[in-house]
Amino acid sequence: MAVKIFIKRKVPAQKARRMIPLFRQMRSMAMDQPGYISGETLRSLDDPEQFIVISTWQSSDHWQAWLNSRQRQQVQAEIDKLLGGTTVYEAYHYGFSE
């Protein structure tokens, strides 16, 4: 079952220019991963420092494999170091379960 991952980050204006290459690197690497469907990066109209990435994967197993991959963790460590915090992840699937 396809899943959508919401990745939330607060990027201070003075760090945004340094973050853009890391965002692009992460997206480029994700596109080569098994199970990756799509992704988009959005910036809040109300809070320009707030970003959300919406990533779609064929399954939660595909997402977990990418989340736990060494190459992803290396770039994520650079992002967290630059931002001085951790990234928030939320995973959702389609439909209702009873």
C-alpha positions, -999 to +999 in steps of 0.1 A: +000+000+000+014+034-010+024+058+018+030+095+021+057+108+043+055+143+057+090+157+066+089+189+086+118+213+090+122+248+103+149+266+082+160+300+095+163+325+067+201+329+071+206+292+066+182+287+037+208+292+010+230+265+025+201+241+028+190+242-008+219+220-021+212+195+007+175+194-001+184+188-038+209+161-030+184+143-008+157+144-035+181+133-062+192+103-041+156+094-031+146+093-068+170+064-073+156+043-045+134+013-050+097+022-042+101+060-046+071+075-064+073+113-060+082+142-038+076+179-034+089+206-011+066+233+001+072+265+021+046+279+045+029+311+035+023+320+071+059+311+083+085+313+056+110+294+078+087+263+079+092+237+051+074+204+045+085+177+021+057+153+010+073+121-003+053+092-017+065+056-016+051+023-029+051+009+007+062+017+042+090-010+038+104+010+009+103+042+030+120+025+060+147+011+038+155+046+025+151+062+060+176+038+074+201+039+045+236+050+052+237+075+023+205+092+035+216+093+071+249+110+061+230+139+043+204+140+071+232+145+097+245+175+077+209+189+076+204+184+114+238+199+122+231+230+100+197+235+115+207+226+151+179+202+156+162+171+143+138+166+115+102+155+122+087+126+101+051+116+099+039+086+078+004+082+064-013+056+043-044+059+021-079+049+033-094+039+066-088+008+087-113-007+110 
